[in-house]
Structures are given as structure tokens and as C-alpha cells.
Amino acid sequence: MRPELSATLLWIWRAALVLGLAALALHDGLGFGRKGLFDIWVYEGVELLAALGCLVRAVVKRDERGAWTALGLGLLLTTTGDFLYDVFYGSNPPYPSLADVFYLAFYPACYVGIVLLVRRRISGFGRSLWLDGLTAAAAIGALGASLLLEVVVRSTQGSPLVVLTTLAYPLGDIILLALLGFVFVISGWRPGRAWTLIAFALLLNAIGDGVFLYQSAVNTYVEGTLLDVVWPASLVLVALTAWQAPASRRPGGLERKTLFATPAVCGLVATGVLIDGTLQHLHPLAIGLAAATIVLVLLRTGLTFRENTRLLESSVSDSLTDALTQIGNRRKLVLDLAAYAATATPEDAHLLVIFDLNGFKDYNDTFGHPAGDALLARLAGKLASAISPAGTAYRLGGDEFCALIPASETLLDRAASSLQEEGETFVVSSAFGAVALPSEAADASEALRLADQRLYANKQQRSTAEGSGPHEVLLRTLAEREPEIRSHLAGVAELASAAGRELRLAGDQLEELRLAAELHDVGKLALPDALLLKPEPLSDEERRFVEQHTLVGQRILTGAPALRSVGKIVRSSHERWDGTGYPDGLHGEEIPLAARIIAVCDAFSAMTRNRPYRVARSRTAAIDELRACAGSQFDPDLVEVLCSVLEAEQAPIDPVSRGD
């Protein structure tokens, strides 16, 4: 069927339902129209149209077909009951009659339809919401039973079949409302428009049944009043809901939202029913459901306490665990060191070992960050296994790991060997620094500081011993051109590394800073000796030419993929804090941190060495000059960092040749 025709037919169907209800309301409220026509044919016609609307919805649309088939059958069953009541029995049936069978069959059909809708529209929900839903259902049942059942029982007389049939109606409504209460709770009290319409429709039906049963019991029911409009109105609302666009499948409601409100309200309702039961006689079912509600509230409280305890334990565990590698993090290490220090004895000697991966940055640049993360997770697992069960592994961040192990060369070798992996195009290994506890350090802070110092001393020794990387080739080329420059660059790199450690740089950041400090003058390979060694001050044209050496340095370093990030730092190593540097005129924190550190360290090294056009300054005079230029040429915070490092070391720097 064409979409335009379908939309037109749907509009006509909805209009017919609304107009039919309006006509019934006018007839029953104001006496409009002929009695037989409206009370039978319009009445049953509206109900049949509603039932057919649900069934057609189930036929033409596959989604939620089972649910709307069941609900449509429920509407058709109650319509059949009305037809039998009005036509077959002539509005004067025996009680109970065949019409009551169809009326009562409406309830199980609705139960099935609602359950199928829940399965389709609300995804999985936890035990807490299950308990909240059952608690709400029990509380609603207790309230409904206390209001309806005892009144119906007291006012109903006749055979057991009469009594059972009469009780079946309020029981069916109570169960229906309890089921809807369950739905509202598991949806987090945000059921949406469709569930709200269904709930309102079935609430209307329950109200109509309750009033009808009470009036029938006391012989005050009069046919043809506005009460009679309630039942077709409830069926019309259900039918209209069937053709609403179904909401997307949503998760069960947020359990935190119902953590207190639902159990508290349900508990109060149940308590009120029990108190009312002490003042007047209530049906045993009401008392039983109220007692069940209290039990469910207590179970919910116990479950909440258990869940919160687990949540707290999980939160504590997560705060002490590295998310990527699932081993301990820095916070866990500090806590373990404090616990060890509180009970440590000389006989219980341990080693605190900090590891830093060599080659990991190249691996990351070559294979990408996901592969790098996977490598870190594998190496962490190998480290933990190598020292288990006597030791504990930690990740400090980046590519830095740590181990707290009993003092044993075997364990130390196993730990160091575990942090290695190689392939056809890569080699990842580790350097480490170890501290003996408790003999070499009194507290966690001192132990970490000392291990960190030894780690980077070890890395420096390895770098010097290996001397096979692209940067070593460039440094040897510079040394051939200007023999004394290698010592100058090493001094700048040592100062920069010390300042970086003071700033708590670690891992790749510190290694990148060291490489950039060693290579910051590599662009001078493009400068002629006449400029590089000129004893007189440079002319403006010569200075502009010399200032291109940072750009040349970046281009040289970009040729090696592993040194591209170092090249960016070298480019900015002669920028000034006030924005008057070169080549880009960067200002303040626009300049990379590593470049700002190198600028201060290079200036100190240059001032404390003899140059072709001036003699070296004293250490104190150089420090004073750095502070005088803080805020204009240099980052003032970094000047203070370097000065504190220099004043703490109190060691002279070996004299070398000139450097800019």
C-alpha cells in the first residue's frame, strides 16, 4: 500500500475513534441520540474499531508484532463480552455469564502483551531494579487489595461461583496495575509517552471496574451514565498507542535514581496498609502483599549495602591499578613503599627498581599508538610474571615501569630480561636504576629520587657506549667540523636533563629533551667556517644568515622519522620569551617547553666558556645574567629551576668552544 494512502486511512481511523468517543460522551452525559443506536452499535463499534486497529498494526508491522497481537486480542475479547451482554443477553444476563468469560480473558491477554512490550522496549536491568519493580508491584497490589477487595467481599452475596467471578475483576485490575508499576520502575520512572498512555488507559479500566462492582454490590449502578464511557475510552487509548512510532530500545532505568525513592515510598505504603489493618478488617491478601513489600524493601536495602561495598572496593582497586596494563600504578607503589618502610628490617632487604624502555618511541612512531599500548601491556604482564610471587610490578606512566622485589640478583636479572621484545624492524629493551631498601633510602620519596637518578645515568652510559643511532652520526660529523663542540653539547644535554628531572619529566619526554639538547646546533653544519669561527661581531646580514641554522637543523633531523619531534624542538631553541627570537617569533608558552629549557641551558654553557671574541664568565656572574634576562629572553620559571639545580650541584662545567 502506498504511504500516502496508509497515512490517510490511519488519520480516518483515529478520527473515527475520537468522534465515536465524543458521541458516546454526549449521549451518556446529555442524552443526545437514540438509546439503542448509541448504547449498542456506536459503543461496540468504537471498541471493535480499536481492537481491529491493534490487530492490523500487528499484521502490517513486524516489530512488536507479538505484543500488539496479544493486546489486540484482549481488546477484541472485551468487545465480544460487551456484544454478548448487550445483544445476546439483551442487557440482562445471568451472573456469571458467558460475557464474563470474555471480560476476564481480557486480563491475561493484556499481561502477555505488556510482558512482550517490556522485552522489546527495555533491555537488561540488574537485580536492584528487579527488586524495586517487584516491591512497587507488591505495594500497588497491597494498596489495591486494601481499597477494593474487602469492600467487594463484604458486599457480594451468592454462590461461590458468583463470589469468585466478582473477585476476579478487581484482582485482574490489581495485577495489571502492579505490572505497570513494575514497568515504570524498571524504566527509571521515565517510561515515555507510549507506556504512559497504556498505563492511563488501564487505570481508567480499573477505576471503571471498581466503581461498577461497588455500585452493583449496593444496587446503585445505573446504565447509560458517563461511567459507561470509561471502558471504550481505555480501549481507544491502547489502540492509539499501537500506532505511535516505537521508541528505540532503551536500557533499564538508572539504578541510582531509584536507590532510595522507590523502596521508601513502597515501604510507607505497605506500612500504612498494615496500620490500617489493625484499625479495621482488611482482606488477607492486602495484609500478605503489604508484608511481602516490607520484606522486599529489606532485601533491597541489603542488596544496596552489598553493591555499595563492592563499588567502594572496586573504586579503591581502580585507583591503585594502571588502566592499560592492569598492574599497580604510582599511587599503589607509594602506598606499598610506605607499608614496607613501616615494618622493614635489615634482614628484610628489598630492591626498588625503575625501568625505562629503550626504543619504545621508535616502535610507537613506526607501528602506531594502539600497537604501542599493546606492547606496554605485554611487557607489563611479562614483568609481573617474572617477579611473581615474591615481587610486585608497577607502571609509573609512559614507558616507565617499576618493581619492588626481595634483594636478589636473580630476580633483578629476570625482571630486566622480561622487558625486552624484538622483531625484524625493531628492538625494545630497558635501562634501569636500582636502590637497596632500607639501607640506601629512608622513605619513598628518597628511594624514587635515587632510583630515578641511577636510571638516567644508566641510560646515558648506554647511549654513549652504543653510539650507533642517527643522532650519533650527526654528532660525530659536528665534532669533525668543530672538535670541542661535542663537549659543549654534552654539557647542555646534562644540564637540560637535570632541569627536566627537576620538572618531573620522565620517559620519552626526558629522552626527547636530551636528544634535542645534543642536536640543537646540528644546523651549523651548513655554516661556513668564516662565520662560525669569526672573532669579530657578525654584521646584520651575517647574523640573519646564521639564524637560519635552526631551520636547517630541523630539515636535517626530519630525514630520520624517529627524530622528527626532536627537529621541531631544535627549530624553536632560539626563540625568546618576549617574542623577539627566531625563526618564528614565538612568545611565552607558545615556545615548546623543551626548547625553553635548552635556551636557558645553552646560554649558561656559552657564558661560562671562552669564546673567540670574549673570555668566559664566572659561574656566579652567569647565574646573575640568567636572572637578569628572565622574563625577556628566558622563561622566568625555568631560569629559577636551572639556577636551583646549578646551586645544588656546585660543580664546574668543562670548558668548550663557542655555541649560540
BELCORQUI-V945409 format. One record per residue. N is the residue number from 1. RES is the residue in one small letter. SS is DSSP state (helix for helix, strand for strand, loop for the rest). NEAR is the number of other C-alpha atoms within 12 Angstrom. Layout:
n | res | ss | near
N | RES | SS | NEAR
N | RES | SS | NEAR
This chain:
n | res | ss | near
1 | m | loop | 9
2 | r | loop | 8
3 | p | helix | 9
4 | e | helix | 10
5 | l | helix | 11
6 | s | helix | 16
7 | a | helix | 14
8 | t | helix | 14
9 | l | helix | 17
10 | l | helix | 25
11 | w | helix | 17
12 | i | helix | 17
13 | w | helix | 27
14 | r | helix | 27
15 | a | helix | 19
16 | a | helix | 24
17 | l | helix | 35
18 | v | helix | 26
19 | l | helix | 20
20 | g | helix | 31
21 | l | helix | 36
22 | a | helix | 26
23 | a | helix | 31
24 | l | helix | 40
25 | a | helix | 29
26 | l | helix | 23
27 | h | helix | 29
28 | d | helix | 28
29 | g | helix | 19
30 | l | helix | 16
31 | g | loop | 18
32 | f | loop | 19
33 | g | loop | 18
34 | r | loop | 18
35 | k | helix | 21
36 | g | helix | 21
37 | l | helix | 18
38 | f | helix | 28
39 | d | helix | 38
40 | i | helix | 31
41 | w | helix | 23
42 | v | helix | 33
43 | y | helix | 40
44 | e | helix | 40
45 | g | helix | 30
46 | v | helix | 41
47 | e | helix | 44
48 | l | helix | 36
49 | l | helix | 37
50 | a | helix | 46
51 | a | helix | 40
52 | l | helix | 34
53 | g | helix | 39
54 | c | helix | 41
55 | l | helix | 32
56 | v | helix | 27
57 | r | helix | 33
58 | a | helix | 26
59 | v | helix | 19
60 | v | helix | 18
61 | k | loop | 20
62 | r | loop | 16
63 | d | loop | 24
64 | e | loop | 33
65 | r | helix | 25
66 | g | helix | 29
67 | a | helix | 33
68 | w | helix | 45
69 | t | helix | 34
70 | a | helix | 33
71 | l | helix | 46
72 | g | helix | 41
73 | l | helix | 38
74 | g | helix | 38
75 | l | helix | 47
76 | l | helix | 38
77 | l | helix | 34
78 | t | helix | 37
79 | t | helix | 40
80 | t | helix | 31
81 | g | helix | 31
82 | d | helix | 40
83 | f | helix | 31
84 | l | helix | 26
85 | y | helix | 28
86 | d | helix | 24
87 | v | helix | 22
88 | f | helix | 18
89 | y | loop | 18
90 | g | loop | 16
91 | s | loop | 21
92 | n | loop | 16
93 | p | loop | 19
94 | p | loop | 15
95 | y | loop | 24
96 | p | loop | 26
97 | s | loop | 23
98 | l | helix | 23
99 | a | helix | 30
100 | d | helix | 32
101 | v | helix | 25
102 | f | helix | 28
103 | y | helix | 36
104 | l | helix | 34
105 | a | helix | 29
106 | f | helix | 36
107 | y | helix | 37
108 | p | helix | 29
109 | a | helix | 29
110 | c | helix | 40
111 | y | helix | 31
112 | v | helix | 25
113 | g | helix | 34
114 | i | helix | 40
115 | v | helix | 25
116 | l | helix | 24
117 | l | helix | 34
118 | v | helix | 33
119 | r | helix | 24
120 | r | helix | 25
121 | r | helix | 28
122 | i | strand | 30
123 | s | loop | 20
124 | g | loop | 20
125 | f | loop | 24
126 | g | loop | 22
127 | r | helix | 22
128 | s | helix | 37
129 | l | helix | 38
130 | w | helix | 32
131 | l | helix | 35
132 | d | helix | 50
133 | g | helix | 39
134 | l | helix | 36
135 | t | helix | 46
136 | a | helix | 45
137 | a | helix | 40
138 | a | helix | 43
139 | a | helix | 47
140 | i | helix | 39
141 | g | helix | 42
142 | a | helix | 44
143 | l | helix | 41
144 | g | helix | 39
145 | a | helix | 41
146 | s | helix | 36
147 | l | helix | 30
148 | l | helix | 38
149 | l | helix | 36
150 | e | helix | 29
151 | v | helix | 28
152 | v | helix | 35
153 | v | helix | 33
154 | r | helix | 20
155 | s | helix | 21
156 | t | loop | 27
157 | q | loop | 20
158 | g | loop | 16
159 | s | loop | 12
160 | p | helix | 14
161 | l | helix | 16
162 | v | helix | 22
163 | v | helix | 23
164 | l | helix | 23
165 | t | helix | 30
166 | t | helix | 39
167 | l | helix | 35
168 | a | helix | 31
169 | y | helix | 40
170 | p | helix | 40
171 | l | helix | 36
172 | g | helix | 35
173 | d | helix | 38
174 | i | helix | 39
175 | i | helix | 34
176 | l | helix | 38
177 | l | helix | 38
178 | a | helix | 36
179 | l | helix | 38
180 | l | helix | 39
181 | g | helix | 38
182 | f | helix | 38
183 | v | helix | 42
184 | f | helix | 36
185 | v | helix | 39
186 | i | helix | 42
187 | s | loop | 35
188 | g | loop | 30
189 | w | loop | 28
190 | r | loop | 22
191 | p | loop | 29
192 | g | loop | 25
193 | r | helix | 21
194 | a | helix | 29
195 | w | helix | 35
196 | t | helix | 22
197 | l | helix | 26
198 | i | helix | 38
199 | a | helix | 32
200 | f | helix | 27
201 | a | helix | 32
202 | l | helix | 42
203 | l | helix | 34
204 | l | helix | 29
205 | n | helix | 38
206 | a | helix | 31
207 | i | helix | 28
208 | g | helix | 29
209 | d | helix | 34
210 | g | helix | 35
211 | v | helix | 29
212 | f | helix | 29
213 | l | helix | 32
214 | y | helix | 29
215 | q | helix | 20
216 | s | helix | 22
217 | a | helix | 24
218 | v | loop | 18
219 | n | loop | 14
220 | t | loop | 13
221 | y | loop | 20
222 | v | loop | 17
223 | e | loop | 22
224 | g | loop | 27
225 | t | loop | 23
226 | l | helix | 27
227 | l | helix | 29
228 | d | helix | 33
229 | v | helix | 35
230 | v | helix | 33
231 | w | helix | 38
232 | p | helix | 43
233 | a | helix | 39
234 | s | helix | 35
235 | l | helix | 48
236 | v | helix | 48
237 | l | helix | 40
238 | v | helix | 47
239 | a | helix | 43
240 | l | helix | 37
241 | t | helix | 33
242 | a | helix | 43
243 | w | loop | 33
244 | q | loop | 24
245 | a | loop | 15
246 | p | loop | 24
247 | a | loop | 22
248 | s | loop | 14
249 | r | loop | 20
250 | r | strand | 22
251 | p | loop | 23
252 | g | loop | 34
253 | g | loop | 32
254 | l | loop | 21
255 | e | helix | 30
256 | r | helix | 21
257 | k | helix | 20
258 | t | helix | 32
259 | l | loop | 30
260 | f | loop | 20
261 | a | helix | 22
262 | t | helix | 39
263 | p | helix | 40
264 | a | helix | 24
265 | v | helix | 22
266 | c | helix | 42
267 | g | helix | 36
268 | l | helix | 25
269 | v | helix | 34
270 | a | helix | 38
271 | t | helix | 29
272 | g | helix | 24
273 | v | helix | 38
274 | l | helix | 32
275 | i | helix | 19
276 | d | helix | 21
277 | g | helix | 26
278 | t | helix | 13
279 | l | helix | 10
280 | q | loop | 16
281 | h | loop | 21
282 | l | loop | 30
283 | h | loop | 31
284 | p | helix | 20
285 | l | helix | 30
286 | a | helix | 36
287 | i | helix | 35
288 | g | helix | 25
289 | l | helix | 37
290 | a | helix | 39
291 | a | helix | 31
292 | a | helix | 31
293 | t | helix | 40
294 | i | helix | 34
295 | v | helix | 25
296 | l | helix | 34
297 | v | helix | 39
298 | l | helix | 21
299 | l | helix | 23
300 | r | helix | 35
301 | t | helix | 26
302 | g | helix | 19
303 | l | helix | 24
304 | t | helix | 27
305 | f | helix | 17
306 | r | helix | 16
307 | e | helix | 21
308 | n | helix | 18
309 | t | helix | 14
310 | r | helix | 15
311 | l | helix | 15
312 | l | helix | 14
313 | e | helix | 14
314 | s | helix | 14
315 | s | helix | 14
316 | v | helix | 15
317 | s | helix | 19
318 | d | helix | 21
319 | s | helix | 20
320 | l | loop | 25
321 | t | strand | 24
322 | d | loop | 26
323 | a | loop | 21
324 | l | loop | 26
325 | t | loop | 32
326 | q | loop | 24
327 | i | loop | 35
328 | g | strand | 35
329 | n | loop | 31
330 | r | helix | 30
331 | r | helix | 23
332 | k | helix | 29
333 | l | helix | 35
334 | v | helix | 27
335 | l | helix | 21
336 | d | helix | 27
337 | l | helix | 33
338 | a | helix | 22
339 | a | helix | 14
340 | y | helix | 26
341 | a | helix | 25
342 | a | helix | 16
343 | t | helix | 15
344 | a | loop | 22
345 | t | loop | 14
346 | p | loop | 16
347 | e | loop | 13
348 | d | loop | 19
349 | a | loop | 23
350 | h | strand | 33
351 | l | strand | 39
352 | l | strand | 48
353 | v | strand | 47
354 | i | strand | 45
355 | f | strand | 45
356 | d | strand | 45
357 | l | strand | 42
358 | n | strand | 34
359 | g | loop | 33
360 | f | helix | 37
361 | k | helix | 36
362 | d | helix | 29
363 | y | helix | 32
364 | n | helix | 27
365 | d | helix | 21
366 | t | helix | 19
367 | f | helix | 18
368 | g | loop | 15
369 | h | helix | 17
370 | p | helix | 15
371 | a | helix | 18
372 | g | helix | 27
373 | d | helix | 23
374 | a | helix | 20
375 | l | helix | 32
376 | l | helix | 40
377 | a | helix | 26
378 | r | helix | 22
379 | l | helix | 40
380 | a | helix | 41
381 | g | helix | 28
382 | k | helix | 27
383 | l | helix | 41
384 | a | helix | 34
385 | s | helix | 23
386 | a | helix | 26
387 | i | helix | 34
388 | s | loop | 20
389 | p | loop | 14
390 | a | loop | 20
391 | g | loop | 29
392 | t | strand | 34
393 | a | strand | 43
394 | y | strand | 46
395 | r | strand | 40
396 | l | strand | 36
397 | g | strand | 31
398 | g | loop | 32
399 | d | loop | 40
400 | e | strand | 39
401 | f | strand | 47
402 | c | strand | 49
403 | a | strand | 51
404 | l | strand | 46
405 | i | strand | 39
406 | p | strand | 31
407 | a | loop | 27
408 | s | loop | 22
409 | e | helix | 18
410 | t | helix | 15
411 | l | helix | 29
412 | l | helix | 35
413 | d | helix | 23
414 | r | helix | 22
415 | a | helix | 43
416 | a | helix | 35
417 | s | helix | 26
418 | s | helix | 31
419 | l | loop | 42
420 | q | loop | 30
421 | e | strand | 26
422 | e | strand | 18
423 | g | loop | 11
424 | e | loop | 8
425 | t | loop | 12
426 | f | loop | 19
427 | v | strand | 21
428 | v | strand | 29
429 | s | strand | 31
430 | s | strand | 36
431 | a | strand | 40
432 | f | strand | 39
433 | g | strand | 32
434 | a | strand | 39
435 | v | strand | 36
436 | a | strand | 33
437 | l | strand | 35
438 | p | loop | 29
439 | s | loop | 21
440 | e | loop | 21
441 | a | loop | 25
442 | a | loop | 22
443 | d | loop | 26
444 | a | helix | 30
445 | s | helix | 20
446 | e | helix | 23
447 | a | helix | 33
448 | l | helix | 36
449 | r | helix | 26
450 | l | helix | 28
451 | a | helix | 33
452 | d | helix | 37
453 | q | helix | 30
454 | r | helix | 25
455 | l | helix | 35
456 | y | helix | 37
457 | a | helix | 23
458 | n | helix | 24
459 | k | helix | 31
460 | q | helix | 27
461 | q | helix | 15
462 | r | helix | 19
463 | s | helix | 25
464 | t | helix | 18
465 | a | helix | 12
466 | e | helix | 15
467 | g | loop | 17
468 | s | loop | 14
469 | g | loop | 20
470 | p | helix | 23
471 | h | helix | 36
472 | e | helix | 25
473 | v | helix | 21
474 | l | helix | 32
475 | l | helix | 36
476 | r | helix | 26
477 | t | helix | 22
478 | l | helix | 30
479 | a | helix | 26
480 | e | helix | 14
481 | r | helix | 22
482 | e | loop | 27
483 | p | loop | 17
484 | e | loop | 24
485 | i | helix | 38
486 | r | helix | 34
487 | s | helix | 27
488 | h | helix | 40
489 | l | helix | 43
490 | a | helix | 35
491 | g | helix | 35
492 | v | helix | 43
493 | a | helix | 36
494 | e | helix | 36
495 | l | helix | 40
496 | a | helix | 46
497 | s | helix | 41
498 | a | helix | 36
499 | a | helix | 38
500 | g | helix | 36
501 | r | helix | 30
502 | e | helix | 26
503 | l | loop | 23
504 | r | loop | 19
505 | l | loop | 27
506 | a | loop | 32
507 | g | helix | 35
508 | d | helix | 32
509 | q | helix | 29
510 | l | helix | 38
511 | e | helix | 41
512 | e | helix | 38
513 | l | helix | 43
514 | r | helix | 42
515 | l | helix | 42
516 | a | helix | 48
517 | a | helix | 47
518 | e | helix | 45
519 | l | helix | 50
520 | h | loop | 53
521 | d | loop | 51
522 | v | helix | 43
523 | g | helix | 35
524 | k | helix | 36
525 | l | helix | 31
526 | a | helix | 25
527 | l | loop | 27
528 | p | loop | 17
529 | d | helix | 14
530 | a | helix | 13
531 | l | helix | 25
532 | l | helix | 32
533 | l | loop | 22
534 | k | loop | 20
535 | p | loop | 16
536 | e | loop | 15
537 | p | loop | 16
538 | l | loop | 18
539 | s | loop | 12
540 | d | helix | 10
541 | e | helix | 12
542 | e | helix | 19
543 | r | helix | 19
544 | r | helix | 17
545 | f | helix | 23
546 | v | helix | 33
547 | e | loop | 31
548 | q | loop | 29
549 | h | helix | 36
550 | t | helix | 39
551 | l | helix | 31
552 | v | helix | 29
553 | g | helix | 40
554 | q | helix | 32
555 | r | helix | 26
556 | i | helix | 31
557 | l | helix | 34
558 | t | helix | 23
559 | g | loop | 18
560 | a | loop | 22
561 | p | helix | 21
562 | a | helix | 27
563 | l | helix | 33
564 | r | helix | 26
565 | s | helix | 30
566 | v | helix | 41
567 | g | helix | 39
568 | k | helix | 34
569 | i | helix | 40
570 | v | helix | 47
571 | r | helix | 43
572 | s | loop | 44
573 | s | loop | 48
574 | h | loop | 45
575 | e | loop | 37
576 | r | loop | 35
577 | w | loop | 35
578 | d | loop | 24
579 | g | loop | 23
580 | t | loop | 18
581 | g | loop | 28
582 | y | loop | 30
583 | p | loop | 28
584 | d | loop | 21
585 | g | loop | 21
586 | l | loop | 24
587 | h | loop | 26
588 | g | helix | 27
589 | e | helix | 24
590 | e | helix | 20
591 | i | loop | 34
592 | p | loop | 31
593 | l | helix | 34
594 | a | helix | 45
595 | a | helix | 46
596 | r | helix | 46
597 | i | helix | 52
598 | i | helix | 52
599 | a | helix | 48
600 | v | helix | 46
601 | c | helix | 51
602 | d | helix | 41
603 | a | helix | 40
604 | f | helix | 41
605 | s | helix | 43
606 | a | helix | 38
607 | m | helix | 34
608 | t | loop | 33
609 | r | loop | 32
610 | n | loop | 23
611 | r | strand | 27
612 | p | loop | 19
613 | y | loop | 17
614 | r | strand | 17
615 | v | loop | 17
616 | a | loop | 25
617 | r | loop | 24
618 | s | loop | 20
619 | r | helix | 27
620 | t | helix | 20
621 | a | helix | 16
622 | a | helix | 28
623 | i | helix | 31
624 | d | helix | 21
625 | e | helix | 24
626 | l | helix | 36
627 | r | helix | 27
628 | a | helix | 17
629 | c | loop | 25
630 | a | strand | 28
631 | g | loop | 23
632 | s | loop | 23
633 | q | loop | 33
634 | f | strand | 41
635 | d | loop | 36
636 | p | helix | 26
637 | d | helix | 26
638 | l | helix | 36
639 | v | helix | 37
640 | e | helix | 27
641 | v | helix | 32
642 | l | helix | 42
643 | c | helix | 33
644 | s | helix | 20
645 | v | helix | 25
646 | l | helix | 29
647 | e | helix | 17
648 | a | helix | 14
649 | e | helix | 16
650 | q | loop | 13
651 | a | loop | 13
652 | p | loop | 19
653 | i | loop | 28
654 | d | loop | 23
655 | p | loop | 29
656 | v | loop | 28
657 | s | loop | 31
658 | r | loop | 35
659 | g | loop | 40
660 | d | loop | 33
